[in-house]
Amino acid sequence: MENISETLAAYSWTNLEDRVQFELDGVIEKEAASAYSNDNAEACVECMDYTSLKVTDTESSIAAFVSELVKKLRKFTLPDVASVCVFPCFAPIVKEGLAGTSIKTAVVGACFPAAHSFLDVKLAECREAVIVGADEVDVVLSVGDVMEGNYEKVYRELAAIREACAGVVLKVIIESGELKTIENIFNATLVAAYAGADFVKTSTGKVPVNATPEAVYVMSDALRQYHERTGRMVGIKVAGGVTKVQTAVRYFTIVRRVLGEAWSSPRYFRIGASHLLDDVLKEMKK
């Protein structure tokens, strides 16, 4: 990619604001209501990155976290979640606990959650995570540089991280709640896609505003336009505050509405969550 800024200029986000509100308040609200079912609740389980990113995490607590998940899925005859996501030092613990399942081991990397460090440090952490067993790596782009329009710098760093994570799934977190504007969210999504991200993710879950329907719609539209121009499908991950089935199904509905049914599987849609599974079980009992 010679000039990412010139590439971004070929895309259109200026008509999104009115369309977002019209669709969210009208069509999508109705579609989400009709989509609220046990089948779609199970689909959300299949697309879940079951997550523990607490400052109090330890090897023993993560081992227990994984063991309890597997027991719960088997007890209630639920499909496997897509992955278990933890800090990179716990990847071997997760890998061992998930033996015999189809669940992937995911980690956060590149100095999550602020991503403020030397590039060499970020790359070293990503490489080490892959060596110890990570199948997927979630990283945060430089939010401040996106807000200042330093797209070339953001692109070069993400491209280097993509190379360091060769052979595994790379999810790039844009921290949409901090980017605030449609332009920032739209362009950050495209920069991540062009840098080689397999997924673009809303949030770390560590800031005041995380995933919102508006941000997910804008990201989805950016990825739709990217797919139309390049033919490459990039997934979307919703994270931060998704604790209720109704919320998860609504996000699922937005993505399907904008991107299409092809984005309805764990290969292209993920939900980062710590407590959603319990609400799924509660609602399915009803």
C-alpha positions in Angstrom: 0.0 0.0 0.0 1.7 3.2 -1.2 -0.6 5.8 0.3 -3.4 4.8 2.6 -4.8 8.3 2.8 -5.4 8.4 -1.0 -7.1 5.0 -0.7 -9.4 6.2 2.1 -10.4 9.2 -0.1 -12.0 6.9 -2.5 -14.5 5.7 0.1 -17.7 7.5 1.2 -19.0 8.0 4.7 -20.7 11.4 4.4 -24.2 10.1 3.9 -24.0 7.6 6.8 -25.4 9.7 9.7 -29.0 10.0 8.5 -29.0 6.4 7.2 -27.7 5.0 10.5 -30.4 6.6 12.5 -33.2 5.7 10.1 -32.2 2.1 9.9 -31.5 1.6 13.6 -34.7 3.3 14.7 -36.9 1.6 12.1 -35.9 -1.5 10.1 -33.3 -3.0 12.4 -35.4 -2.5 15.5 -38.2 -4.6 14.0 -35.8 -7.2 12.5 -34.0 -7.6 15.9 -37.3 -8.2 17.7 -38.3 -11.0 15.3 -34.8 -12.5 15.5 -35.0 -12.9 19.2 -35.1 -16.7 19.5 -33.3 -19.7 20.9 -31.7 -20.5 17.6 -30.2 -17.0 17.4 -29.2 -17.2 21.1 -27.2 -20.3 20.3 -25.7 -18.6 17.3 -24.5 -15.9 19.6 -22.8 -18.6 21.8 -21.0 -20.0 18.7 -19.7 -16.5 17.9 -18.6 -15.7 21.4 -15.1 -14.9 22.5 -15.5 -15.9 26.1 -13.2 -13.4 27.9 -11.4 -12.8 31.2 -9.1 -9.7 31.2 -9.1 -8.8 34.9 -6.1 -7.4 36.8 -6.7 -10.2 39.4 -6.4 -13.1 36.8 -3.9 -15.9 37.8 -3.0 -19.2 36.3 -5.3 -21.0 38.7 -8.2 -18.6 38.2 -7.9 -18.9 34.4 -7.7 -22.7 34.6 -10.9 -22.7 36.6 -12.5 -20.2 34.2 -11.8 -22.6 31.2 -12.9 -25.7 33.1 -16.2 -24.2 34.2 -16.9 -23.0 30.7 -16.4 -26.4 29.2 -18.6 -28.1 31.9 -21.3 -25.5 31.4 -21.4 -26.0 27.6 -21.6 -29.8 28.0 -24.2 -29.7 30.8 -26.6 -27.5 28.8 -25.8 -29.1 25.4 -24.6 -25.8 23.9 -22.3 -25.4 20.9 -18.7 -24.5 21.6 -17.9 -20.8 21.9 -15.5 -19.5 19.2 -12.6 -18.8 21.6 -11.5 -18.1 25.1 -9.7 -14.7 25.3 -7.1 -13.9 28.0 -3.9 -12.1 28.6 -1.0 -13.6 26.6 0.9 -15.2 29.5 -2.1 -17.4 30.1 -2.3 -18.9 26.6 -0.7 -22.2 27.5 -3.2 -22.7 30.4 -6.1 -22.0 28.1 -4.7 -24.3 25.4 -4.4 -27.1 27.8 -7.9 -26.6 29.3 -9.5 -26.6 25.8 -7.9 -29.8 24.6 -10.6 -32.0 22.9 -12.8 -29.0 22.0 -13.0 -26.9 18.8 -12.5 -23.7 20.9 -9.6 -21.4 19.9 -7.1 -19.8 22.2 -7.2 -16.0 21.8 -5.1 -13.4 23.6 -4.8 -9.6 23.7 -1.4 -8.3 22.6 0.7 -5.4 21.5 0.5 -3.8 24.9 -3.3 -4.0 25.4 -5.3 -1.9 26.2 -3.6 1.5 25.6 -1.1 0.3 23.0 1.3 3.0 24.2 4.8 1.4 23.9 7.6 0.9 21.5 6.8 -1.0 18.3 9.5 -3.6 19.0 7.9 -4.4 22.3 4.5 -4.8 20.7 5.9 -7.1 18.0 7.8 -9.1 20.6 4.7 -9.7 22.7 2.7 -10.8 19.6 5.4 -13.2 18.4 5.7 -14.7 21.9 2.0 -15.2 22.2 1.9 -17.1 18.9 4.9 -19.3 20.0 3.1 -20.3 23.3 -0.1 -21.3 21.5 -2.3 -18.3 20.7 -4.6 -19.0 17.7 -5.9 -15.5 17.6 -4.5 -12.1 18.7 -6.5 -9.0 19.5 -4.5 -5.7 19.4 -5.4 -2.0 19.7 -4.4 0.5 17.0 -3.1 4.0 18.0 -6.3 5.8 18.7 -4.7 9.2 19.1 -3.0 8.9 15.7 -6.3 8.1 14.0 -7.9 11.1 15.6 -5.1 13.3 14.3 -5.3 11.8 10.8 -1.9 10.0 11.0 -3.2 7.1 8.9 0.1 6.2 7.3 1.7 5.7 10.8 -1.2 3.6 12.0 -1.2 1.5 8.8 2.6 0.8 9.0 2.4 -0.3 12.6 -0.6 -2.6 12.0 1.1 -4.0 8.9 4.1 -4.9 11.1 1.9 -6.5 13.7 0.1 -8.4 11.0 3.5 -9.8 9.9 4.4 -10.7 13.5 1.1 -12.6 13.8 1.5 -14.5 10.6 -0.5 -17.7 10.6 -3.0 -16.7 13.2 -6.2 -14.6 13.3 -5.6 -10.9 13.9 -8.3 -8.7 15.4 -7.7 -5.0 15.4 -9.5 -3.0 18.1 -10.3 0.6 17.0 -11.8 1.8 20.4 -14.8 3.3 18.7 -16.1 5.0 21.8 -13.0 7.1 22.0 -12.9 7.9 18.3 -16.4 9.4 18.7 -17.0 10.6 15.1 -18.3 8.7 12.1 -15.3 9.7 10.0 -12.8 8.5 12.6 -14.6 5.1 13.1 -15.1 4.6 9.4 -11.5 5.4 8.5 -10.0 3.4 11.4 -12.0 0.4 10.2 -10.6 0.7 6.7 -7.0 1.2 7.8 -7.2 -1.9 9.9 -8.7 -3.9 6.9 -6.0 -2.7 4.5 -3.3 -3.5 7.0 -4.5 -7.2 6.9 -6.8 -7.5 9.9 -9.0 -10.6 9.9 -11.5 -8.8 12.2 -12.1 -5.2 13.2 -13.3 -4.9 16.8 -15.2 -2.1 18.5 -13.6 -1.8 21.9 -11.3 -3.0 24.6 -14.1 -2.9 27.3 -11.8 -0.7 29.3 -13.1 2.8 28.4 -16.4 4.6 29.4 -18.1 4.1 26.0 -17.6 0.7 24.3 -19.7 -0.9 21.6 -22.7 1.0 20.4 -25.2 0.2 17.6 -24.2 3.3 15.7 -20.5 2.4 15.7 -21.2 -1.2 14.7 -23.4 0.1 11.8 -20.6 2.4 10.6 -17.9 -0.2 10.9 -20.1 -2.7 9.0 -20.7 -0.2 6.2 -17.0 0.5 5.9 -16.3 -3.3 5.7 -19.1 -3.6 3.1 -17.5 -1.0 0.9 -14.1 -2.6 1.4 -15.5 -6.0 0.3 -17.1 -4.4 -2.8 -13.7 -2.9 -3.8 -11.3 -5.7 -2.9 -13.4 -8.9 -2.8 -11.9 -9.6 0.6 -14.2 -10.4 3.6 -13.1 -8.9 6.9 -15.0 -9.9 10.1 -16.4 -7.7 12.8 -16.2 -8.2 16.6 -18.5 -6.4 19.0 -17.1 -6.0 22.6 -17.7 -4.1 25.7 -20.9 -4.2 27.7 -22.6 -7.0 25.8 -24.2 -8.9 28.7 -27.7 -9.5 27.5 -29.0 -11.8 24.7 -31.2 -9.0 23.4 -28.2 -6.8 22.9 -26.2 -9.5 21.2 -29.0 -10.4 18.8 -29.4 -6.7 17.9 -25.8 -6.5 17.0 -26.1 -9.7 15.0 -29.0 -8.2 13.2 -27.1 -5.0 12.3 -24.2 -6.9 10.9 -26.5 -9.2 8.8 -28.5 -6.2 7.6 -25.5 -4.3 6.4 -23.0 -7.0 5.4 -25.3 -9.9 4.6 -25.8 -13.5 5.7 -22.2 -14.5 4.9 -21.2 -12.6 8.0 -23.4 -14.8 10.2 -20.8 -17.3 11.3 -17.9 -17.2 13.8 -15.6 -16.9 10.8 -16.8 -13.3 10.3 -18.7 -12.3 13.4 -17.6 -12.4 17.0 -18.9 -11.1 20.4 -16.5 -10.4 23.1 -18.2 -11.2 26.4 -17.7 -12.3 30.0 -21.3 -12.6 31.3 -23.4 -13.1 28.1 -23.4 -16.9 28.4 -25.2 -16.8 31.7 -27.9 -14.6 30.2 -28.2 -17.0 27.3 -28.9 -19.9 29.7 -31.4 -17.8 31.6 -33.3 -16.7 28.6 -33.3 -20.2 27.0 -34.9 -21.6 30.2 -37.8 -19.2 29.8 
